[in-house]
């Protein structure tokens, strides 16, 4: 009898932990003053980024009162644009793709961390509340210059 009760307690405790972890991963805050809303992926032709209206000219574009879209290209061994400049108090949807090999788009000190695969567009929407400066780094080994592949993300007043 007692053993069964203990087993139940442990089972419930384990379930609570698991649900808690999932909730943390799904709803956890991304970083100081930054909240991720949503992410997804679509496709693009990596050899023709120069003709792609989104990626021919990597940039941050205002699309609403406090809404922006950032088109970011990763390539050996840099990110464009650099720095990526977004206003504080804004909601930014990032579209990130690679011109060559697999990279990552990872903003140091936040949970913004996505693999950047040639042919795919990594998409994520992020809220920036506070001004700040962040380093953008590549976490996927992409060649001899991998460890020097960095950029800047500036959240400005
Ligand atoms: Cu790009 Cu490592």
Backbone and ligand atoms as CSV (ligand in chain L), in Angstrom:
chain,resi,resn,atom,element,x,y,z
A,1,UNK,N,N,0.834,-1.214,0.000
A,1,UNK,CA,C,0.000,0.000,0.000
A,1,UNK,C,C,0.861,1.252,0.000
A,2,UNK,N,N,1.773,1.329,0.992
A,2,UNK,CA,C,2.633,2.503,1.117
A,2,UNK,C,C,3.499,2.718,-0.115
A,3,UNK,N,N,4.041,1.614,-0.634
A,3,UNK,CA,C,4.907,1.699,-1.814
A,3,UNK,C,C,4.160,2.321,-2.987
A,4,UNK,N,N,2.911,1.880,-3.157
A,4,UNK,CA,C,2.118,2.430,-4.260
A,4,UNK,C,C,1.897,3.931,-4.096
A,5,UNK,N,N,1.671,4.328,-2.859
A,5,UNK,CA,C,1.467,5.764,-2.612
A,5,UNK,C,C,2.722,6.548,-2.980
A,6,UNK,N,N,3.896,6.040,-2.543
A,6,UNK,CA,C,5.153,6.722,-2.875
A,6,UNK,C,C,5.358,6.797,-4.382
A,7,UNK,N,N,5.069,5.663,-5.048
A,7,UNK,CA,C,5.241,5.645,-6.506
A,7,UNK,C,C,4.390,6.719,-7.157
A,8,UNK,N,N,3.160,6.842,-6.675
A,8,UNK,CA,C,2.248,7.847,-7.223
A,8,UNK,C,C,2.820,9.251,-7.035
A,9,UNK,N,N,3.302,9.495,-5.816
A,9,UNK,CA,C,3.848,10.817,-5.510
A,9,UNK,C,C,5.011,11.138,-6.450
A,10,UNK,N,N,5.906,10.159,-6.616
A,10,UNK,CA,C,7.062,10.375,-7.485
A,10,UNK,C,C,6.646,10.576,-8.933
A,11,UNK,N,N,5.677,9.783,-9.342
A,11,UNK,CA,C,5.187,9.889,-10.714
A,11,UNK,C,C,4.634,11.297,-10.965
A,12,UNK,N,N,3.833,11.762,-10.033
A,12,UNK,CA,C,3.241,13.094,-10.175
A,12,UNK,C,C,4.330,14.157,-10.154
A,13,UNK,N,N,5.309,14.000,-9.245
A,13,UNK,CA,C,6.409,14.964,-9.163
A,13,UNK,C,C,7.170,14.995,-10.483
A,14,UNK,N,N,7.413,13.819,-11.062
A,14,UNK,CA,C,8.140,13.738,-12.326
A,14,UNK,C,C,7.357,14.428,-13.436
A,15,UNK,N,N,6.043,14.186,-13.463
A,15,UNK,CA,C,5.190,14.795,-14.488
A,15,UNK,C,C,5.208,16.322,-14.370
A,16,UNK,N,N,5.110,16.790,-13.139
A,16,UNK,CA,C,5.112,18.237,-12.912
A,16,UNK,C,C,6.423,18.838,-13.436
A,17,UNK,N,N,7.535,18.153,-13.158
A,17,UNK,CA,C,8.837,18.625,-13.627
A,17,UNK,C,C,8.884,18.697,-15.155
A,18,UNK,N,N,8.413,17.630,-15.796
A,18,UNK,CA,C,8.456,17.560,-17.255
A,18,UNK,C,C,7.615,18.685,-17.856
A,19,UNK,N,N,6.405,18.832,-17.341
A,19,UNK,CA,C,5.522,19.893,-17.852
A,19,UNK,C,C,6.179,21.254,-17.607
A,20,UNK,N,N,6.812,21.392,-16.451
A,20,UNK,CA,C,7.495,22.648,-16.126
A,20,UNK,C,C,8.602,22.947,-17.114
A,21,UNK,N,N,9.396,21.927,-17.463
A,21,UNK,CA,C,10.487,22.125,-18.431
A,21,UNK,C,C,9.941,22.546,-19.775
A,22,UNK,N,N,8.892,21.853,-20.220
A,22,UNK,CA,C,8.306,22.173,-21.527
A,22,UNK,C,C,7.783,23.606,-21.516
A,23,UNK,N,N,7.116,23.971,-20.431
A,23,UNK,CA,C,6.561,25.322,-20.329
A,23,UNK,C,C,7.691,26.347,-20.369
A,24,UNK,N,N,8.803,26.041,-19.699
A,24,UNK,CA,C,9.934,26.965,-19.680
A,24,UNK,C,C,10.489,27.158,-21.083
A,25,UNK,N,N,10.634,26.039,-21.788
A,25,UNK,CA,C,11.197,26.110,-23.139
A,25,UNK,C,C,10.249,26.874,-24.058
A,26,UNK,N,N,8.949,26.618,-23.911
A,26,UNK,CA,C,7.969,27.214,-24.816
A,26,UNK,C,C,7.710,28.683,-24.501
A,27,UNK,N,N,7.585,28.983,-23.209
A,27,UNK,CA,C,7.154,30.329,-22.858
A,27,UNK,C,C,8.235,31.143,-22.153
A,28,UNK,N,N,9.384,30.513,-21.934
A,28,UNK,CA,C,10.438,31.179,-21.184
A,28,UNK,C,C,10.859,32.483,-21.829
A,29,UNK,N,N,11.294,33.439,-21.022
A,29,UNK,CA,C,11.718,34.711,-21.582
A,29,UNK,C,C,13.040,34.501,-22.299
A,30,UNK,N,N,13.309,35.331,-23.284
A,30,UNK,CA,C,14.424,35.133,-24.189
A,30,UNK,C,C,15.673,35.815,-23.674
A,31,UNK,N,N,15.518,36.927,-23.030
A,31,UNK,CA,C,16.663,37.656,-22.522
A,31,UNK,C,C,16.146,38.918,-21.886
A,32,UNK,N,N,17.031,39.739,-21.374
A,32,UNK,CA,C,16.593,40.976,-20.735
A,32,UNK,C,C,15.861,41.862,-21.741
A,33,UNK,N,N,14.603,42.096,-21.490
A,33,UNK,CA,C,13.850,42.995,-22.358
A,33,UNK,C,C,13.573,42.457,-23.738
A,34,UNK,N,N,13.717,41.148,-23.916
A,34,UNK,CA,C,13.483,40.550,-25.224
A,34,UNK,C,C,12.568,39.355,-25.046
A,35,UNK,N,N,11.540,39.250,-25.863
A,35,UNK,CA,C,10.645,38.106,-25.775
A,35,UNK,C,C,10.397,37.528,-27.151
A,36,UNK,N,N,10.582,36.236,-27.278
A,36,UNK,CA,C,10.325,35.625,-28.574
A,36,UNK,C,C,8.856,35.267,-28.684
A,37,UNK,N,N,8.252,35.578,-29.833
A,37,UNK,CA,C,6.831,35.362,-29.993
A,37,UNK,C,C,6.582,34.089,-30.780
A,38,UNK,N,N,7.422,33.842,-31.772
A,38,UNK,CA,C,7.051,32.763,-32.663
A,38,UNK,C,C,8.201,32.501,-33.629
A,39,UNK,N,N,8.382,31.289,-34.080
A,39,UNK,CA,C,9.370,31.055,-35.135
A,39,UNK,C,C,8.904,29.980,-36.115
A,40,UNK,N,N,9.440,30.032,-37.334
A,40,UNK,CA,C,9.037,29.087,-38.374
A,40,UNK,C,C,10.063,29.128,-39.502
A,41,UNK,N,N,9.876,28.316,-40.529
A,41,UNK,CA,C,10.842,28.260,-41.624
A,41,UNK,C,C,10.167,28.190,-42.987
A,42,UNK,N,N,10.827,28.774,-44.004
A,42,UNK,CA,C,10.371,28.633,-45.374
A,42,UNK,C,C,11.589,28.456,-46.264
A,43,UNK,N,N,11.388,28.388,-47.585
A,43,UNK,CA,C,12.523,28.085,-48.450
A,43,UNK,C,C,12.907,29.244,-49.356
A,44,UNK,N,N,14.152,29.191,-49.851
A,44,UNK,CA,C,14.695,30.225,-50.709
A,44,UNK,C,C,15.787,29.569,-51.553
A,45,UNK,N,N,16.137,30.168,-52.695
A,45,UNK,CA,C,17.204,29.627,-53.540
A,45,UNK,C,C,18.532,30.264,-53.141
A,46,UNK,N,N,19.442,29.510,-52.478
A,46,UNK,CA,C,20.656,30.128,-51.917
A,46,UNK,C,C,21.562,30.758,-52.971
A,47,UNK,N,N,21.578,30.218,-54.194
A,47,UNK,CA,C,22.444,30.761,-55.238
A,47,UNK,C,C,21.895,32.024,-55.855
A,48,UNK,N,N,20.639,32.352,-55.542
A,48,UNK,CA,C,20.002,33.506,-56.192
A,48,UNK,C,C,19.543,34.547,-55.185
A,49,UNK,N,N,20.283,34.681,-54.095
A,49,UNK,CA,C,19.887,35.669,-53.090
A,49,UNK,C,C,19.961,37.079,-53.668
A,50,UNK,N,N,20.870,37.271,-54.658
A,50,UNK,CA,C,21.016,38.586,-55.285
A,50,UNK,C,C,19.764,39.018,-56.031
A,51,UNK,N,N,18.923,38.040,-56.412
A,51,UNK,CA,C,17.683,38.374,-57.127
A,51,UNK,C,C,16.471,38.288,-56.214
A,52,UNK,N,N,16.697,37.914,-54.962
A,52,UNK,CA,C,15.586,37.759,-54.030
A,52,UNK,C,C,15.281,39.113,-53.401
A,53,UNK,N,N,14.040,39.561,-53.518
A,53,UNK,CA,C,13.718,40.919,-53.039
A,53,UNK,C,C,13.937,41.071,-51.538
A,54,UNK,N,N,13.913,39.955,-50.803
A,54,UNK,CA,C,14.130,40.055,-49.367
A,54,UNK,C,C,15.611,40.132,-49.023
A,55,UNK,N,N,16.428,39.363,-49.761
A,55,UNK,CA,C,17.815,39.193,-49.322
A,55,UNK,C,C,18.853,39.863,-50.225
A,56,UNK,N,N,18.420,40.429,-51.370
A,56,UNK,CA,C,19.381,41.096,-52.245
A,56,UNK,C,C,20.042,42.244,-51.487
A,57,UNK,N,N,19.235,42.888,-50.643
A,57,UNK,CA,C,19.722,44.031,-49.880
A,57,UNK,C,C,19.386,43.795,-48.402
A,58,UNK,N,N,20.265,43.087,-47.678
A,58,UNK,CA,C,19.974,42.787,-46.264
A,58,UNK,C,C,19.734,44.077,-45.484
A,59,UNK,N,N,18.686,44.119,-44.690
A,59,UNK,CA,C,18.291,45.405,-44.083
A,59,UNK,C,C,17.251,45.196,-42.991
A,60,UNK,N,N,16.972,46.279,-42.288
A,60,UNK,CA,C,15.845,46.323,-41.365
A,60,UNK,C,C,14.842,47.298,-41.956
A,61,UNK,N,N,13.595,46.854,-42.057
A,61,UNK,CA,C,12.574,47.647,-42.726
A,61,UNK,C,C,11.400,47.870,-41.777
A,62,UNK,N,N,10.891,49.098,-41.724
A,62,UNK,CA,C,9.722,49.356,-40.884
A,62,UNK,C,C,8.465,48.950,-41.636
A,63,UNK,N,N,7.608,48.159,-40.997
A,63,UNK,CA,C,6.405,47.691,-41.675
A,63,UNK,C,C,5.136,48.092,-40.933
A,64,UNK,N,N,5.284,48.670,-39.745
A,64,UNK,CA,C,4.128,49.119,-38.971
A,64,UNK,C,C,4.616,50.113,-37.954
A,65,UNK,N,N,3.715,50.585,-37.105
A,65,UNK,CA,C,4.096,51.630,-36.151
A,65,UNK,C,C,5.312,51.211,-35.326
A,66,UNK,N,N,5.224,50.050,-34.707
A,66,UNK,CA,C,6.357,49.545,-33.927
A,66,UNK,C,C,6.823,48.196,-34.454
A,67,UNK,N,N,6.541,47.975,-35.733
A,67,UNK,CA,C,6.854,46.670,-36.306
A,67,UNK,C,C,7.914,46.786,-37.393
A,68,UNK,N,N,8.851,45.877,-37.327
A,68,UNK,CA,C,9.955,45.894,-38.275
A,68,UNK,C,C,10.196,44.496,-38.804
A,69,UNK,N,N,10.806,44.447,-39.988
A,69,UNK,CA,C,11.251,43.172,-40.526
A,69,UNK,C,C,12.742,43.291,-40.802
A,70,UNK,N,N,13.494,42.291,-40.356
A,70,UNK,CA,C,14.940,42.292,-40.571
A,70,UNK,C,C,15.283,41.144,-41.502
A,71,UNK,N,N,15.927,41.487,-42.628
A,71,UNK,CA,C,16.378,40.469,-43.576
A,71,UNK,C,C,17.872,40.316,-43.392
A,72,UNK,N,N,18.282,39.158,-42.906
A,72,UNK,CA,C,19.678,38.946,-42.532
A,72,UNK,C,C,20.261,37.796,-43.351
A,73,UNK,N,N,21.452,38.038,-43.891
A,73,UNK,CA,C,22.153,36.983,-44.632
A,73,UNK,C,C,23.406,36.589,-43.861
A,74,UNK,N,N,23.566,35.295,-43.627
A,74,UNK,CA,C,24.784,34.771,-43.017
A,74,UNK,C,C,25.619,34.156,-44.131
A,75,UNK,N,N,26.915,34.381,-44.079
A,75,UNK,CA,C,27.818,33.774,-45.055
A,75,UNK,C,C,29.197,33.689,-44.429
A,76,UNK,N,N,30.096,32.900,-45.003
A,76,UNK,CA,C,31.446,32.789,-44.450
A,76,UNK,C,C,32.143,34.128,-44.634
A,77,UNK,N,N,32.535,34.838,-43.616
A,77,UNK,CA,C,32.321,34.594,-42.194
A,77,UNK,C,C,31.753,35.877,-41.603
A,78,UNK,N,N,30.566,36.207,-42.001
A,78,UNK,CA,C,29.963,37.466,-41.564
A,78,UNK,C,C,28.438,37.406,-41.617
A,79,UNK,N,N,27.832,38.396,-40.960
A,79,UNK,CA,C,26.391,38.603,-41.044
A,79,UNK,C,C,26.142,39.942,-41.715
A,80,UNK,N,N,25.118,40.025,-42.557
A,80,UNK,CA,C,24.705,41.318,-43.094
A,80,UNK,C,C,23.218,41.481,-42.830
A,81,UNK,N,N,22.756,42.691,-42.449
A,81,UNK,CA,C,23.600,43.864,-42.201
A,81,UNK,C,C,24.372,43.720,-40.889
A,82,UNK,N,N,25.383,44.545,-40.736
A,82,UNK,CA,C,26.164,44.555,-39.496
A,82,UNK,C,C,26.627,45.977,-39.236
A,83,UNK,N,N,26.177,46.622,-38.157
A,83,UNK,CA,C,25.272,46.069,-37.155
A,83,UNK,C,C,23.823,46.025,-37.648
A,84,UNK,N,N,23.051,45.144,-37.025
A,84,UNK,CA,C,21.609,45.136,-37.215
A,84,UNK,C,C,21.071,46.133,-36.210
A,85,UNK,N,N,20.370,47.157,-36.680
A,85,UNK,CA,C,19.897,48.193,-35.765
A,85,UNK,C,C,18.379,48.192,-35.695
A,86,UNK,N,N,17.836,47.994,-34.496
A,86,UNK,CA,C,16.382,48.019,-34.304
A,86,UNK,C,C,16.056,48.961,-33.152
A,87,UNK,N,N,14.893,49.614,-33.215
A,87,UNK,CA,C,14.524,50.537,-32.145
A,87,UNK,C,C,13.997,49.792,-30.917
A,88,UNK,N,N,14.254,50.337,-29.735
A,88,UNK,CA,C,13.680,49.784,-28.514
A,88,UNK,C,C,12.160,49.942,-28.575
A,89,UNK,N,N,11.429,49.054,-27.935
A,89,UNK,CA,C,9.977,49.116,-27.929
A,89,UNK,C,C,9.380,48.628,-29.237
A,90,UNK,N,N,10.116,47.823,-29.958
A,90,UNK,CA,C,9.629,47.365,-31.253
A,90,UNK,C,C,9.459,45.855,-31.275
A,91,UNK,N,N,8.712,45.413,-32.280
A,91,UNK,CA,C,8.551,43.989,-32.525
A,91,UNK,C,C,9.203,43.714,-33.875
A,92,UNK,N,N,10.188,42.843,-33.873
A,92,UNK,CA,C,10.973,42.616,-35.079
A,92,UNK,C,C,10.838,41.165,-35.522
A,93,UNK,N,N,10.466,40.976,-36.779
A,93,UNK,CA,C,10.476,39.631,-37.344
A,93,UNK,C,C,11.756,39.467,-38.153
A,94,UNK,N,N,12.564,38.511,-37.762
A,94,UNK,CA,C,13.818,38.230,-38.448
A,94,UNK,C,C,13.597,37.164,-39.508
A,95,UNK,N,N,14.156,37.409,-40.686
A,95,UNK,CA,C,14.216,36.397,-41.738
A,95,UNK,C,C,15.696,36.179,-42.000
A,96,UNK,N,N,16.184,35.004,-41.671
A,96,UNK,CA,C,17.622,34.765,-41.770
A,96,UNK,C,C,17.888,33.590,-42.697
A,97,UNK,N,N,18.796,33.794,-43.644
A,97,UNK,CA,C,19.169,32.690,-44.521
A,97,UNK,C,C,20.672,32.703,-44.729
A,98,UNK,N,N,21.181,31.636,-45.357
A,98,UNK,CA,C,22.621,31.513,-45.598
A,98,UNK,C,C,22.897,31.554,-47.089
A,99,UNK,N,N,24.031,32.192,-47.434
A,99,UNK,CA,C,24.427,32.252,-48.832
A,99,UNK,C,C,25.239,31.013,-49.219
A,100,UNK,N,N,25.806,30.314,-48.214
A,100,UNK,CA,C,26.709,29.213,-48.561
A,100,UNK,C,C,26.492,27.950,-47.722
A,101,UNK,N,N,27.081,27.906,-46.540
A,101,UNK,CA,C,27.012,26.683,-45.734
A,101,UNK,C,C,26.135,26.914,-44.505
A,102,UNK,N,N,26.013,25.905,-43.666
A,102,UNK,CA,C,25.194,26.033,-42.461
A,102,UNK,C,C,25.900,26.924,-41.442
A,103,UNK,N,N,25.190,27.917,-40.965
A,103,UNK,CA,C,25.671,28.787,-39.896
A,103,UNK,C,C,24.622,28.772,-38.795
A,104,UNK,N,N,24.820,29.617,-37.804
A,104,UNK,CA,C,23.724,29.886,-36.884
A,104,UNK,C,C,23.641,31.381,-36.674
A,105,UNK,N,N,22.471,31.813,-36.238
A,105,UNK,CA,C,22.235,33.210,-35.895
A,105,UNK,C,C,21.907,33.200,-34.414
A,106,UNK,N,N,22.901,33.539,-33.620
A,106,UNK,CA,C,22.759,33.427,-32.181
A,106,UNK,C,C,23.116,34.752,-31.542
A,107,UNK,N,N,22.191,35.289,-30.759
A,107,UNK,CA,C,22.433,36.579,-30.121
A,107,UNK,C,C,22.871,36.320,-28.690
A,108,UNK,N,N,24.120,36.647,-28.403
A,108,UNK,CA,C,24.717,36.344,-27.109
A,108,UNK,C,C,23.920,36.976,-25.980
A,109,UNK,N,N,23.710,36.228,-24.916
A,109,UNK,CA,C,23.002,36.737,-23.756
A,109,UNK,C,C,21.492,36.648,-23.888
A,110,UNK,N,N,21.000,36.067,-24.977
A,110,UNK,CA,C,19.560,35.864,-25.151
A,110,UNK,C,C,19.339,34.420,-25.598
A,111,UNK,N,N,18.083,34.031,-25.732
A,111,UNK,CA,C,17.791,32.699,-26.272
A,111,UNK,C,C,17.593,32.726,-27.774
A,112,UNK,N,N,17.880,33.867,-28.412
A,112,UNK,CA,C,17.772,33.917,-29.872
A,112,UNK,C,C,18.915,33.094,-30.437
A,113,UNK,N,N,18.584,31.950,-30.990
A,113,UNK,CA,C,19.603,31.014,-31.446
A,113,UNK,C,C,18.952,30.098,-32.462
A,114,UNK,N,N,19.227,30.343,-33.731
A,114,UNK,CA,C,18.612,29.498,-34.747
A,114,UNK,C,C,19.664,29.029,-35.725
A,115,UNK,N,N,19.518,27.819,-36.186
A,115,UNK,CA,C,20.384,27.304,-37.237
A,115,UNK,C,C,20.019,28.023,-38.525
A,116,UNK,N,N,21.023,28.365,-39.323
A,116,UNK,CA,C,20.764,29.041,-40.603
A,116,UNK,C,C,21.238,28.110,-41.709
A,117,UNK,N,N,20.281,27.569,-42.442
A,117,UNK,CA,C,20.560,26.524,-43.419
A,117,UNK,C,C,20.362,27.088,-44.822
A,118,UNK,N,N,21.353,26.898,-45.736
A,118,UNK,CA,C,21.161,27.393,-47.094
A,118,UNK,C,C,19.889,26.780,-47.695
A,119,UNK,N,N,19.067,27.601,-48.325
A,119,UNK,CA,C,17.831,27.102,-48.909
A,119,UNK,C,C,16.635,27.276,-47.991
A,120,UNK,N,N,16.906,27.581,-46.720
A,120,UNK,CA,C,15.799,27.780,-45.780
A,120,UNK,C,C,15.867,29.173,-45.171
A,121,UNK,N,N,14.701,29.691,-44.833
A,121,UNK,CA,C,14.628,30.978,-44.168
A,121,UNK,C,C,14.169,30.744,-42.737
A,122,UNK,N,N,15.061,30.990,-41.799
A,122,UNK,CA,C,14.679,30.887,-40.393
A,122,UNK,C,C,13.953,32.177,-40.036
A,123,UNK,N,N,12.770,32.048,-39.459
A,123,UNK,CA,C,11.954,33.217,-39.160
A,123,UNK,C,C,11.640,33.239,-37.675
A,124,UNK,N,N,11.825,34.386,-37.055
A,124,UNK,CA,C,11.416,34.497,-35.662
A,124,UNK,C,C,11.026,35.924,-35.345
A,125,UNK,N,N,10.039,36.065,-34.496
A,125,UNK,CA,C,9.565,37.389,-34.101
A,125,UNK,C,C,9.985,37.639,-32.663
A,126,UNK,N,N,10.595,38.783,-32.455
A,126,UNK,CA,C,11.175,39.090,-31.160
A,126,UNK,C,C,10.754,40.493,-30.742
A,127,UNK,N,N,10.444,40.673,-29.460
A,127,UNK,CA,C,10.130,42.004,-28.938
A,127,UNK,C,C,11.355,42.569,-28.246
A,128,UNK,N,N,11.684,43.808,-28.571
A,128,UNK,CA,C,12.814,44.480,-27.935
A,128,UNK,C,C,12.287,45.631,-27.091
A,129,UNK,N,N,12.376,45.501,-25.783
A,129,UNK,CA,C,11.860,46.535,-24.891
A,129,UNK,C,C,12.921,47.573,-24.557
A,130,UNK,N,N,14.092,47.100,-24.190
A,130,UNK,CA,C,15.135,47.985,-23.674
A,130,UNK,C,C,16.251,48.172,-24.694
A,131,UNK,N,N,16.844,49.382,-24.708
A,131,UNK,CA,C,18.027,49.567,-25.551
A,131,UNK,C,C,19.164,48.664,-25.057
A,132,UNK,N,N,20.029,48.300,-25.944
A,132,UNK,CA,C,21.152,47.455,-25.553
A,132,UNK,C,C,21.981,47.068,-26.757
A,133,UNK,N,N,23.160,46.554,-26.476
A,133,UNK,CA,C,24.024,46.092,-27.560
A,133,UNK,C,C,24.341,44.626,-27.341
A,134,UNK,N,N,24.163,43.852,-28.380
A,134,UNK,CA,C,24.361,42.409,-28.277
A,134,UNK,C,C,25.313,41.946,-29.370
A,135,UNK,N,N,26.078,40.926,-29.038
A,135,UNK,CA,C,26.925,40.306,-30.044
A,135,UNK,C,C,26.138,39.223,-30.762
A,136,UNK,N,N,26.307,39.160,-32.072
A,136,UNK,CA,C,25.708,38.079,-32.850
A,136,UNK,C,C,26.833,37.106,-33.189
A,137,UNK,N,N,26.624,35.841,-32.885
A,137,UNK,CA,C,27.679,34.872,-33.154
A,137,UNK,C,C,27.127,33.678,-33.926
A,138,UNK,N,N,28.062,32.927,-34.488
A,138,UNK,CA,C,27.716,31.715,-35.230
A,138,UNK,C,C,28.122,30.519,-34.380
A,139,UNK,N,N,27.170,29.656,-34.088
A,139,UNK,CA,C,27.443,28.490,-33.235
A,139,UNK,C,C,27.627,27.198,-34.018
A,140,UNK,N,N,27.567,27.277,-35.343
A,140,UNK,CA,C,27.741,26.066,-36.141
A,140,UNK,C,C,29.095,26.163,-36.831
A,141,UNK,N,N,29.914,25.124,-36.713
A,141,UNK,CA,C,31.226,25.178,-37.348
A,141,UNK,C,C,31.046,25.319,-38.859
A,142,UNK,N,N,31.628,26.388,-39.444
A,142,UNK,CA,C,31.371,26.666,-40.856
A,142,UNK,C,C,32.644,26.877,-41.653
A,143,UNK,N,N,33.800,26.585,-41.050
A,143,UNK,CA,C,35.048,26.715,-41.802
A,143,UNK,C,C,36.100,27.433,-40.995
A,144,UNK,N,N,37.197,27.787,-41.676
A,144,UNK,CA,C,38.376,28.311,-40.979
A,144,UNK,C,C,38.093,29.595,-40.216
A,145,UNK,N,N,37.127,30.390,-40.686
A,145,UNK,CA,C,36.863,31.663,-40.023
A,145,UNK,C,C,35.700,31.606,-39.051
A,146,UNK,N,N,35.239,30.396,-38.766
A,146,UNK,CA,C,34.047,30.234,-37.915
A,146,UNK,C,C,34.148,31.030,-36.617
A,147,UNK,N,N,35.289,30.914,-35.935
A,147,UNK,CA,C,35.414,31.545,-34.617
A,147,UNK,C,C,35.477,33.065,-34.718
A,148,UNK,N,N,35.677,33.587,-35.920
A,148,UNK,CA,C,35.674,35.054,-36.090
A,148,UNK,C,C,34.359,35.561,-36.673
A,149,UNK,N,N,33.405,34.667,-36.847
A,149,UNK,CA,C,32.148,35.082,-37.474
A,149,UNK,C,C,31.257,35.713,-36.416
A,150,UNK,N,N,31.227,37.027,-36.400
A,150,UNK,CA,C,30.387,37.718,-35.437
A,150,UNK,C,C,29.840,39.006,-36.031
A,151,UNK,N,N,28.762,39.453,-35.431
A,151,UNK,CA,C,28.155,40.706,-35.837
A,151,UNK,C,C,27.623,41.409,-34.606
A,152,UNK,N,N,26.877,42.476,-34.832
A,152,UNK,CA,C,26.330,43.252,-33.725
A,152,UNK,C,C,24.841,43.460,-33.917
A,153,UNK,N,N,24.121,43.425,-32.808
A,153,UNK,CA,C,22.709,43.793,-32.803
A,153,UNK,C,C,22.560,44.960,-31.842
A,154,UNK,N,N,22.139,46.088,-32.371
A,154,UNK,CA,C,21.975,47.272,-31.535
A,154,UNK,C,C,20.488,47.592,-31.386
A,155,UNK,N,N,20.028,47.615,-30.140
A,155,UNK,CA,C,18.668,48.060,-29.849
A,155,UNK,C,C,18.807,49.502,-29.387
A,156,UNK,N,N,18.326,50.440,-30.216
A,156,UNK,CA,C,18.587,51.853,-29.956
A,156,UNK,C,C,17.331,52.584,-29.492
A,157,UNK,N,N,17.526,53.683,-28.762
A,157,UNK,CA,C,16.421,54.509,-28.245
A,157,UNK,C,C,15.565,55.042,-29.380
L,1,LIG,CU1,CU,29.322,30.616,-39.532
L,1,LIG,CU2,CU,30.297,29.239,-37.917
